[in-house]
Amino acid sequence: MSDLYVSPAGDDAWPGTLERPFATLVRARDQARDQARGAGVAVHLLAGTHRLAETFELTEADSGVTYRALGAAVVSGGHRVTGWRERDGVWLAEVGDLDTRQLYVDGRKAERAAIDAIPGKATRTDTGYVTDSTAPQSWGNPADVEFVFRGVYPWTEARFGVAAVEGDEHSTTVTMAQPAFGWAIGLYNSVVPWEGGGESYGPGLPTRVENGAGFLTEPGTFALDRSRPGHHVLSYRPRPGEDPERTEVVAPVLETLVKATGTRDVTFLGITFADATWLRPSRSEGFLHYHGTGYYDGGPIEKVSFGEGAWVTVPGASSEIPANVVFEGVARVAIEGCRFTRLGATALRFSGDSTDTLVRGNVFEGVCGGGISIGGGHGARVENNWIHDVGLEYSGSPGIAVTGSENSTLAHNQVNDVPHCGIVVGAGRSTRVLHNLTFNTLKVLADGGGIYLSGPQGDSHDNGAVVRGNVVRDTLTPYNFALYTDYGAAWVTVEGNAVQRADNTATLQVWPPLENVVFRGNFWDADPVGWDDPPEGVTLEGNVTPADEKDFEARTAGVVARAGLEPGYAHLLG
């Protein structure tokens, strides 16, 4: 195997040896491409932060290469912010045309400065909001302020911006950005005519207001003022002990760190991918989230009825939150022992007709969107990964999502502390969800599960989905189903799983109805609602509800011992 070396302290004019390494991944890629199309070449990333000036792109011509970290190697799309000045306890830096939605201070996420609601008594209008408070008039950079609508549907959290703020000594008018606000009025409508439901038409009042320069009251928060093109100002209120001369402040700039298209036989080993953003929610179209990683981007809106007199409006088609590391139409690509952190969208996505891909032994944490997304393709394996504390800004994002794929296997992963579902499986064929551990799911939004499936999963039990040997604990917010088969799920076998501390252990009655769904030999600490009279498409066989917690633990010891990371990967938990 031929070896090439890259170091942040290297030089692209050097030969790429260990003693005289290249400076950039692009130079190493091009050299590998020249060496028999990369076959058998290993590119070693020496310790340090490898800052990308642009997306690192791979094509079919870059096949056959292994990218391996030697030491703590970080591939970063961030820009270090310097030149701070201090005013009234706040650091200020002019950052040119820099645009970002995140900031990291000595590796720790700084939160966007925010307040909990529109001040005063506010009401919604056709174009925004009116309040009897004059406080919004001092927001400073109103066109950069963003409203957050948590729970506009129980499973939905939307974001869209302000266009203008004006008022007098008696009241303030907040005009919202278009087309986002008009879209939201048309999209978010529902009638649920039973206890706990009600009617909603369009967005209500925001649950949070972010990125106002006047909101910088808490240490560790920041705001970006873009009101002067080319002269953006970043403001940060430091935590105790932070010093502008010694503290490293990094603003993610790139939206895509790595993009591989049509590449074959490429492996990434032990690399940290960090410091990328996603700017689409800051545009006038906003982020009109619907479900999971899907959001509305214009087009038809459909009315879906379920139950007597109940209905909800939904997008006719959804766009997907993109990923910061992207593989499209690749084959035999492996991601092993890597870390994905400080990322502003979904961390990792395989899409298109990707085949025989492997994601194993990685850690995903500190991610604004979801962890791992598999869309389409054949033969994906997602094994022994630890996904936690993702969905930090897009709360519908699951830890792992698979849809439209064939013969995918999700096995021995641990997914914990996520805002909505742990593992999501959309329509597909022959998906296997085996021996995973999920806990502390649905920490923010409702109507989801530790493991969630929807749509047809095949056309027989031979090629349907199998959900076996998983442990699902502590599904937190109300109205949840630990094992959630939803929205016309068909040809699903759910067997030998252990479920504790959920609002509902499983769901049996949904719309469109379940078809050919079997719950067999599961252990749960409470019977599912409607277990004594299951619908026609659901079969219950040999499920056990132990008498108490001690009995539960005794009966499920074998299931618990096999679920989650296997012994060879336990070190990832640190």
C-alpha positions as CSV (number, residue, x, y, z in Angstrom):
1,M,0.0,0.0,0.0
2,S,1.2,3.5,-0.9
3,D,1.2,6.0,2.0
4,L,0.5,9.8,1.8
5,Y,0.5,12.2,4.7
6,V,-1.3,15.4,5.4
7,S,-0.6,17.8,8.3
8,P,-2.0,21.3,9.1
9,A,1.7,22.3,9.4
10,G,2.6,20.7,6.0
11,D,3.2,22.2,2.6
12,D,1.4,21.2,-0.6
13,A,4.8,21.7,-2.5
14,W,6.3,18.9,-0.4
15,P,6.2,15.2,-1.5
16,G,3.5,14.1,1.0
17,T,5.9,11.9,3.1
18,L,5.7,11.5,6.9
19,E,8.7,13.9,7.3
20,R,7.4,16.3,4.6
21,P,3.6,16.0,4.5
22,F,1.1,17.8,2.3
23,A,-0.9,20.7,3.8
24,T,-4.3,19.9,2.4
25,L,-6.6,16.9,1.8
26,V,-7.2,18.2,-1.7
27,R,-3.5,17.9,-2.6
28,A,-3.4,14.3,-1.1
29,R,-6.6,13.4,-3.0
30,D,-5.1,14.6,-6.3
31,Q,-1.9,12.7,-5.7
32,A,-3.8,9.5,-4.8
33,R,-5.8,9.9,-8.0
34,D,-2.6,10.0,-10.0
35,Q,-1.4,6.8,-8.4
36,A,-3.3,4.1,-10.3
37,R,-6.6,5.8,-9.6
38,G,-6.0,5.6,-5.8
39,A,-6.1,1.8,-5.6
40,G,-4.3,0.8,-2.4
41,V,-3.4,4.3,-1.3
42,A,-3.7,5.3,2.3
43,V,-3.9,9.0,3.2
44,H,-2.9,9.6,6.8
45,L,-4.2,12.7,8.5
46,L,-1.7,13.8,11.2
47,A,-2.9,15.2,14.5
48,G,-4.4,18.7,14.4
49,T,-7.3,20.6,12.8
50,H,-7.5,20.3,9.1
51,R,-9.5,23.4,8.1
52,L,-11.3,23.1,4.8
53,A,-11.6,26.2,2.6
54,E,-14.3,24.4,0.5
55,T,-16.1,21.1,0.4
56,F,-13.8,18.1,0.1
57,E,-15.3,16.3,-3.0
58,L,-14.6,12.7,-4.1
59,T,-15.8,11.1,-7.4
60,E,-15.4,7.7,-9.0
61,A,-11.9,8.7,-9.9
62,D,-11.1,8.8,-6.2
63,S,-12.0,5.2,-5.5
64,G,-9.9,2.7,-3.6
65,V,-8.4,5.1,-1.0
66,T,-8.3,4.8,2.8
67,Y,-8.4,8.1,4.8
68,R,-7.0,7.4,8.3
69,A,-6.3,9.6,11.3
70,L,-2.9,9.4,13.0
71,G,-3.7,11.0,16.3
72,A,-6.5,13.4,17.0
73,A,-7.2,14.6,13.4
74,V,-10.2,17.0,12.9
75,V,-11.6,17.9,9.5
76,S,-13.2,21.2,10.2
77,G,-15.4,23.6,8.1
78,G,-15.0,26.4,10.7
79,H,-13.4,29.8,10.8
80,R,-11.6,31.0,13.9
81,V,-13.0,34.4,15.1
82,T,-10.4,36.9,16.3
83,G,-10.1,40.6,16.7
84,W,-12.5,40.9,19.6
85,R,-13.3,44.2,21.4
86,E,-15.2,44.4,24.6
87,R,-18.2,46.6,25.5
88,D,-20.4,46.3,28.6
89,G,-19.2,42.8,29.2
90,V,-19.9,41.6,25.7
91,W,-17.3,40.6,23.1
92,L,-17.8,42.1,19.6
93,A,-16.1,41.2,16.4
94,E,-16.6,42.4,12.9
95,V,-16.7,39.3,10.7
96,G,-17.2,40.6,7.2
97,D,-19.9,38.6,5.4
98,L,-19.6,35.6,7.6
99,D,-22.9,33.8,8.1
100,T,-23.5,31.0,10.5
101,R,-26.2,29.7,12.9
102,Q,-23.8,28.2,15.4
103,L,-20.7,29.2,17.5
104,Y,-18.3,27.0,19.5
105,V,-16.1,28.4,22.3
106,D,-13.2,26.2,23.3
107,G,-15.1,23.3,21.7
108,R,-18.4,24.0,23.6
109,K,-21.6,25.0,21.9
110,A,-22.6,28.6,22.6
111,E,-26.4,29.0,22.5
112,R,-28.1,31.7,20.4
113,A,-29.2,34.5,22.6
114,A,-32.9,34.2,23.2
115,I,-36.0,35.1,25.2
116,D,-38.9,32.8,26.0
117,A,-41.7,34.6,24.2
118,I,-42.8,37.9,22.6
119,P,-42.9,40.4,25.4
120,G,-46.3,41.7,26.6
121,K,-49.8,40.7,25.5
122,A,-49.4,39.5,21.9
123,T,-51.8,38.5,19.2
124,R,-51.3,37.1,15.8
125,T,-52.3,39.0,12.6
126,D,-52.3,38.0,8.9
127,T,-48.8,39.3,8.6
128,G,-47.2,38.7,12.0
129,Y,-47.9,39.8,15.6
130,V,-48.9,42.9,17.6
131,T,-48.0,43.3,21.2
132,D,-48.7,46.0,23.8
133,S,-45.0,45.9,24.8
134,T,-42.4,48.3,23.3
135,A,-39.5,45.9,24.1
136,P,-39.2,44.4,20.6
137,Q,-38.3,47.9,19.3
138,S,-35.0,47.5,21.1
139,W,-34.1,44.1,19.5
140,G,-31.4,45.9,17.5
141,N,-31.2,43.6,14.5
142,P,-34.9,42.6,13.8
143,A,-34.3,41.1,10.4
144,D,-32.0,38.5,12.0
145,V,-34.4,37.5,14.8
146,E,-36.0,34.1,14.5
147,F,-39.2,32.8,16.0
148,V,-39.3,29.2,17.2
149,F,-42.7,27.3,17.4
150,R,-42.3,24.2,19.5
151,G,-45.2,21.8,19.3
152,V,-47.1,23.6,16.6
153,Y,-48.1,19.9,16.0
154,P,-47.0,17.7,18.9
155,W,-44.3,16.2,16.7
156,T,-43.3,19.5,15.0
157,E,-41.0,22.4,15.7
158,A,-40.9,25.3,13.1
159,R,-38.6,28.2,12.7
160,F,-39.0,31.4,10.7
161,G,-37.7,34.9,10.7
162,V,-38.8,38.5,11.3
163,A,-38.9,41.0,8.5
164,A,-39.4,44.2,10.4
165,V,-40.3,45.7,13.8
166,E,-42.0,49.0,14.2
167,G,-44.1,50.8,16.8
168,D,-44.7,53.7,19.1
169,E,-44.8,54.3,22.9
170,H,-48.0,52.1,23.2
171,S,-47.5,49.0,21.0
172,T,-45.2,47.1,18.6
173,T,-46.0,45.5,15.3
174,V,-43.8,42.5,14.3
175,T,-44.0,41.8,10.6
176,M,-42.8,38.2,9.7
177,A,-40.8,37.2,6.7
178,Q,-42.6,35.9,3.7
179,P,-43.2,33.4,2.2
180,A,-42.6,31.5,5.4
181,F,-45.3,33.1,7.5
182,G,-48.0,32.7,4.8
183,W,-46.9,29.1,4.2
184,A,-47.2,28.4,8.0
185,I,-50.8,29.8,8.1
186,G,-51.7,27.4,5.3
187,L,-49.7,24.4,6.5
188,Y,-50.4,24.1,10.3
189,N,-54.1,23.4,10.7
190,S,-55.8,20.6,12.5
191,V,-59.0,19.5,14.3
192,V,-58.8,16.8,17.0
193,P,-62.3,16.6,18.4
194,W,-61.6,14.6,21.6
195,E,-60.2,15.1,25.0
196,G,-56.8,16.6,25.0
197,G,-57.2,17.8,21.4
198,G,-58.9,20.9,19.9
199,E,-58.6,23.1,16.8
200,S,-55.6,25.0,15.5
201,Y,-55.3,27.2,12.5
202,G,-51.8,28.4,11.6
203,P,-49.0,29.1,14.0
204,G,-49.8,30.5,17.4
205,L,-47.4,32.5,19.5
206,P,-43.7,31.5,19.4
207,T,-42.3,29.5,22.2
208,R,-38.9,31.1,21.8
209,V,-37.4,34.1,20.1
210,E,-33.7,33.9,19.1
211,N,-30.7,35.9,17.8
212,G,-31.6,39.3,19.0
213,A,-28.7,41.5,19.9
214,G,-30.7,42.7,22.8
215,F,-31.1,39.2,24.2
216,L,-27.5,38.8,25.3
217,T,-28.1,38.5,29.1
218,E,-26.8,35.0,29.8
219,P,-23.1,34.0,29.7
220,G,-22.3,31.6,26.9
221,T,-24.7,33.1,24.4
222,F,-24.2,34.9,21.1
223,A,-26.0,36.8,18.3
224,L,-25.1,37.6,14.7
225,D,-26.1,41.0,13.4
226,R,-26.2,41.0,9.5
227,S,-27.9,44.3,9.1
228,R,-24.8,45.9,7.4
229,P,-23.9,43.7,4.3
230,G,-20.2,42.9,4.4
231,H,-19.9,44.2,8.0
232,H,-21.6,41.6,10.1
233,V,-21.0,41.8,13.8
234,L,-20.8,38.8,16.1
235,S,-21.6,39.4,19.7
236,Y,-20.7,37.0,22.5
237,R,-21.3,37.2,26.3
238,P,-18.4,35.2,27.8
239,R,-18.6,32.7,30.5
240,P,-16.6,33.3,33.7
241,G,-12.9,32.9,33.2
242,E,-13.0,33.2,29.4
243,D,-10.5,35.6,27.9
244,P,-10.5,36.9,24.3
245,E,-6.8,36.4,24.0
246,R,-6.8,32.8,25.1
247,T,-10.2,31.5,24.1
248,E,-10.7,29.8,20.8
249,V,-14.0,30.8,19.1
250,V,-14.9,29.0,16.0
251,A,-17.8,29.8,13.6
252,P,-18.9,27.0,11.3
253,V,-18.9,28.3,7.7
254,L,-19.1,25.3,5.3
255,E,-22.4,23.5,4.9
256,T,-20.9,20.4,3.5
257,L,-17.6,19.0,4.7
258,V,-17.3,15.9,2.5
259,K,-19.3,15.0,-0.5
260,A,-18.6,11.7,-2.4
261,T,-20.4,10.8,-5.6
262,G,-20.1,7.5,-7.3
263,T,-17.0,6.6,-5.2
264,R,-16.1,3.0,-4.7
265,D,-14.1,1.2,-2.0
266,V,-13.3,4.2,0.2
267,T,-12.8,4.0,4.0
268,F,-12.6,6.7,6.6
269,L,-11.0,5.7,9.9
270,G,-10.8,7.5,13.2
271,I,-11.4,11.0,11.9
272,T,-13.4,13.7,13.7
273,F,-15.8,15.7,11.4
274,A,-16.7,19.0,12.9
275,D,-17.7,22.7,12.5
276,A,-20.3,22.8,9.7
277,T,-23.6,24.8,9.5
278,W,-26.8,24.8,7.5
279,L,-28.1,28.3,6.4
280,R,-31.4,27.4,4.8
281,P,-33.5,28.1,7.9
282,S,-32.2,31.7,8.0
283,R,-33.7,32.4,4.6
284,S,-37.1,34.0,4.1
285,E,-38.6,30.6,3.5
286,G,-37.7,29.6,7.1
287,F,-37.8,26.0,8.4
288,L,-41.4,24.8,8.3
289,H,-40.8,21.4,9.9
290,Y,-43.4,18.7,9.5
291,H,-42.0,15.3,10.7
292,G,-38.6,13.8,11.3
293,T,-36.1,15.4,9.0
294,G,-38.8,16.6,6.6
295,Y,-39.8,20.2,6.1
296,Y,-42.2,22.1,3.8
297,D,-40.6,24.1,0.9
298,G,-43.7,25.2,-0.9
299,G,-46.2,23.3,-3.1
300,P,-49.4,21.5,-2.5
301,I,-50.8,21.0,1.0
302,E,-53.0,18.0,1.7
303,K,-55.7,17.3,4.3
304,V,-55.4,14.0,6.0
305,S,-58.4,12.6,8.0
306,F,-58.1,10.1,10.8
307,G,-60.8,9.1,13.1
308,E,-64.3,10.6,13.2
309,G,-64.1,14.3,12.5
310,A,-60.3,14.6,13.0
311,W,-58.0,15.9,10.4
312,V,-54.6,17.6,9.9
313,T,-53.0,19.5,7.0
314,V,-49.6,18.2,5.8
315,P,-47.1,18.9,3.0
316,G,-47.9,17.2,-0.3
317,A,-44.1,16.7,-0.5
318,S,-41.3,17.3,1.9
319,S,-37.7,18.3,1.6
320,E,-35.1,16.8,3.8
321,I,-32.6,18.4,6.2
322,P,-29.3,17.9,4.3
323,A,-26.2,16.3,5.8
324,N,-22.8,17.8,6.5
325,V,-21.0,14.6,5.3
326,V,-22.7,13.2,2.2
327,F,-22.3,10.0,0.1
328,E,-24.4,9.6,-3.0
329,G,-24.5,6.5,-5.2
330,V,-21.4,5.0,-3.7
331,A,-20.4,1.4,-3.1
332,R,-18.4,-0.4,-0.4
333,V,-17.8,2.8,1.6
334,A,-17.0,2.3,5.2
335,I,-17.0,4.9,8.1
336,E,-15.4,3.4,11.2
337,G,-14.2,4.8,14.5
338,C,-15.0,8.4,13.5
339,R,-16.6,11.2,15.5
340,F,-19.2,13.6,14.2
341,T,-19.6,16.7,16.4
342,R,-20.4,20.4,16.2
343,L,-22.5,20.0,13.1
344,G,-25.4,22.2,12.0
345,A,-27.5,19.7,10.0
346,T,-27.8,15.9,9.8
347,A,-24.3,14.5,10.5
348,L,-24.0,11.7,7.9
349,R,-26.2,10.6,5.0
350,F,-26.0,7.9,2.4
351,S,-28.4,8.4,-0.5
352,G,-29.1,7.3,-4.1
353,D,-28.3,3.9,-5.2
354,S,-25.5,3.3,-2.6
355,T,-24.7,-0.3,-2.0
356,D,-22.9,-2.3,0.7
357,T,-22.1,0.6,2.9
358,L,-20.9,0.3,6.5
359,V,-21.2,2.7,9.4
360,R,-19.6,1.1,12.5
361,G,-18.1,2.1,15.8
362,N,-18.6,5.9,15.4
363,V,-19.8,8.5,17.9
364,F,-22.4,11.2,17.0
365,E,-23.0,14.0,19.5
366,G,-23.5,17.7,19.6
367,V,-25.4,17.7,16.2
368,C,-28.2,20.1,15.4
369,G,-30.0,17.6,13.1
370,G,-30.0,13.8,13.1
371,G,-27.2,11.4,13.5
372,I,-27.3,8.9,10.6
373,S,-29.6,8.9,7.6
374,I,-29.9,6.1,5.0
375,G,-32.0,7.1,2.0
376,G,-32.4,4.4,-0.6
377,G,-29.8,1.9,-1.7
378,H,-29.1,-1.6,-0.8
379,G,-27.2,-3.5,1.9
380,A,-26.4,-0.7,4.4
381,R,-25.1,-1.8,7.8
382,V,-25.2,0.6,10.8
383,E,-23.6,-1.2,13.7
384,N,-22.2,-0.4,17.2
385,N,-22.5,3.4,16.9
386,W,-23.3,5.7,19.9
387,I,-25.7,8.5,19.0
388,H,-26.6,11.0,21.7
389,D,-27.5,14.6,22.2
390,V,-28.4,15.2,18.5
391,G,-31.4,17.2,17.2
392,L,-30.1,20.2,19.2
393,E,-31.8,22.8,16.9
394,Y,-34.1,20.7,14.7
395,S,-36.0,18.7,17.4
396,G,-37.8,16.3,15.1
397,S,-34.5,14.8,14.0
398,P,-34.1,11.1,14.9
399,G,-30.8,9.4,16.0
400,I,-30.9,7.0,13.0
401,A,-33.3,7.2,10.0
402,V,-33.6,4.7,7.2
403,T,-36.1,5.0,4.4
404,G,-36.6,3.6,0.9
405,S,-33.8,1.1,1.3
406,E,-33.5,-2.6,0.9
407,N,-31.7,-5.1,3.1
408,S,-30.5,-2.5,5.6
409,T,-29.4,-3.7,9.1
410,L,-29.3,-1.5,12.2
411,A,-27.7,-3.5,15.0
412,H,-26.2,-3.0,18.4
413,N,-26.4,0.8,18.3
414,Q,-27.1,2.9,21.4
415,V,-29.3,6.0,20.9
416,N,-30.0,8.1,23.9
417,D,-30.9,11.7,24.9
418,V,-32.6,12.7,21.7
419,P,-35.5,15.2,21.3
420,H,-37.9,12.8,19.4
421,C,-37.6,9.3,18.0
422,G,-34.5,7.2,18.5
423,I,-34.6,5.0,15.4
424,V,-36.9,5.7,12.4
425,V,-37.7,3.3,9.6
426,G,-39.7,4.6,6.7
427,A,-41.1,2.5,3.8
428,G,-38.6,0.0,2.5
429,R,-37.9,-3.7,2.2
430,S,-36.1,-6.3,4.4
431,T,-35.0,-3.8,7.1
432,R,-33.6,-5.4,10.3
433,V,-33.5,-3.5,13.6
434,L,-31.7,-5.8,15.9
435,H,-30.4,-5.6,19.5
436,N,-30.3,-1.8,19.8
437,L,-30.6,0.2,23.0
438,T,-32.6,3.4,23.1
439,F,-33.4,5.5,26.2
440,N,-34.3,9.1,27.0
441,T,-36.0,9.5,23.7
442,L,-38.8,12.1,23.0
443,K,-37.2,14.6,25.4
444,V,-38.7,17.6,23.6
445,L,-41.5,16.7,21.1
446,A,-44.3,14.1,21.4
447,D,-46.0,11.5,19.3
448,G,-43.1,9.3,18.5
449,G,-41.2,6.3,19.8
450,G,-37.9,4.7,20.8
451,I,-38.3,2.8,17.6
452,Y,-40.7,4.1,14.9
453,L,-41.8,2.5,11.7
454,S,-44.2,3.7,9.0
455,G,-45.4,2.6,5.6
456,P,-45.1,-0.8,3.9
457,Q,-41.9,-2.7,4.7
458,G,-42.2,-5.4,2.0
459,D,-44.9,-7.7,0.5
460,S,-44.5,-10.7,2.9
461,H,-43.0,-11.5,6.2
462,D,-40.1,-13.0,4.3
463,N,-39.0,-9.6,3.0
464,G,-40.7,-7.4,5.6
465,A,-39.1,-5.5,8.5
466,V,-37.9,-7.3,11.6
467,V,-37.6,-5.5,15.0
468,R,-35.9,-8.0,17.3
469,G,-34.1,-8.0,20.6
470,N,-34.1,-4.3,21.2
471,V,-34.3,-2.6,24.6
472,V,-36.5,0.6,24.7
473,R,-36.5,2.5,28.0
474,D,-37.7,5.9,29.1
475,T,-39.6,7.3,26.3
476,L,-40.3,10.6,28.0
477,T,-42.8,13.1,26.8
478,P,-46.5,12.2,26.9
479,Y,-48.3,10.6,24.0
480,N,-45.6,8.2,23.0
481,F,-45.3,4.6,21.9
482,A,-42.0,2.9,22.7
483,L,-42.5,0.4,19.8
484,Y,-44.4,2.6,17.3
485,T,-45.7,1.1,14.1
486,D,-47.6,3.9,12.4
487,Y,-49.2,5.2,9.2
488,G,-50.0,2.1,7.3
489,A,-47.0,0.0,8.5
490,A,-47.2,-3.4,6.9
491,W,-45.3,-6.7,7.0
492,V,-43.5,-6.0,10.3
493,T,-42.5,-8.6,12.9
494,V,-41.8,-7.1,16.3
495,E,-40.4,-9.8,18.6
496,G,-38.3,-10.4,21.7
497,N,-38.0,-6.7,22.6
498,A,-37.9,-5.3,26.1
499,V,-39.9,-2.1,26.9
500,Q,-39.9,-0.1,30.1
501,R,-41.3,3.2,31.2
502,A,-43.2,4.4,28.2
503,D,-46.5,6.2,28.0
504,N,-47.7,3.3,25.8
505,T,-45.5,0.3,25.1
506,A,-46.8,-0.3,21.6
507,T,-49.4,1.1,19.2
508,L,-52.0,-1.2,17.6
509,Q,-54.6,1.2,16.2
510,V,-53.5,3.9,13.7
511,W,-54.6,5.4,10.5
512,P,-54.1,4.2,7.8
513,P,-54.4,0.9,9.7
514,L,-51.6,-1.6,10.3
515,E,-51.5,-4.6,8.0
516,N,-49.7,-7.9,8.8
517,V,-48.0,-6.6,11.9
518,V,-47.0,-9.2,14.4
519,F,-46.0,-8.5,18.0
520,R,-44.5,-11.8,19.3
521,G,-42.7,-12.7,22.5
522,N,-42.1,-9.1,23.7
523,F,-41.6,-8.1,27.3
524,W,-43.2,-4.9,28.4
525,D,-44.0,-3.4,31.8
526,A,-47.6,-2.5,30.7
527,D,-50.0,-3.9,28.2
528,P,-50.5,-1.9,25.0
529,V,-53.7,0.1,24.8
530,G,-56.3,-2.1,23.1
531,W,-54.3,-5.3,23.5
532,D,-57.4,-7.3,24.4
533,D,-59.2,-6.4,21.1
534,P,-56.5,-5.8,18.5
535,P,-57.5,-4.6,15.0
536,E,-57.6,-7.0,12.1
537,G,-54.2,-6.3,10.8
538,V,-52.4,-6.9,14.1
539,T,-51.4,-10.2,15.7
540,L,-50.3,-10.6,19.3
541,E,-48.5,-13.8,20.2
542,G,-46.8,-14.8,23.5
543,N,-46.1,-11.3,24.8
544,V,-45.3,-11.1,28.5
545,T,-46.2,-8.4,31.0
546,P,-44.1,-9.3,34.2
547,A,-45.7,-8.8,37.6
548,D,-43.2,-6.1,38.8
549,E,-39.9,-4.5,38.1
550,K,-37.9,-7.3,39.7
551,D,-39.7,-9.9,37.7
552,F,-39.2,-7.8,34.5
553,E,-35.5,-7.5,35.1
554,A,-35.2,-11.3,35.6
555,R,-37.1,-12.2,32.5
556,T,-35.3,-9.7,30.3
557,A,-31.7,-10.1,31.5
558,G,-30.7,-12.0,28.3
559,V,-32.3,-9.4,26.0
560,V,-30.6,-6.5,27.9
561,A,-27.2,-8.2,27.9
562,R,-27.3,-8.5,24.1
563,A,-28.7,-5.0,23.4
564,G,-26.6,-1.9,22.7
565,L,-22.9,-1.7,21.9
566,E,-21.0,-5.0,21.8
567,P,-18.1,-5.5,24.2
568,G,-15.5,-4.6,21.5
569,Y,-17.1,-1.1,21.2
570,A,-18.0,-0.4,24.9
571,H,-14.9,1.9,25.1
572,L,-16.9,4.4,22.9
573,L,-19.0,5.3,25.9
574,G,-16.0,6.8,27.5
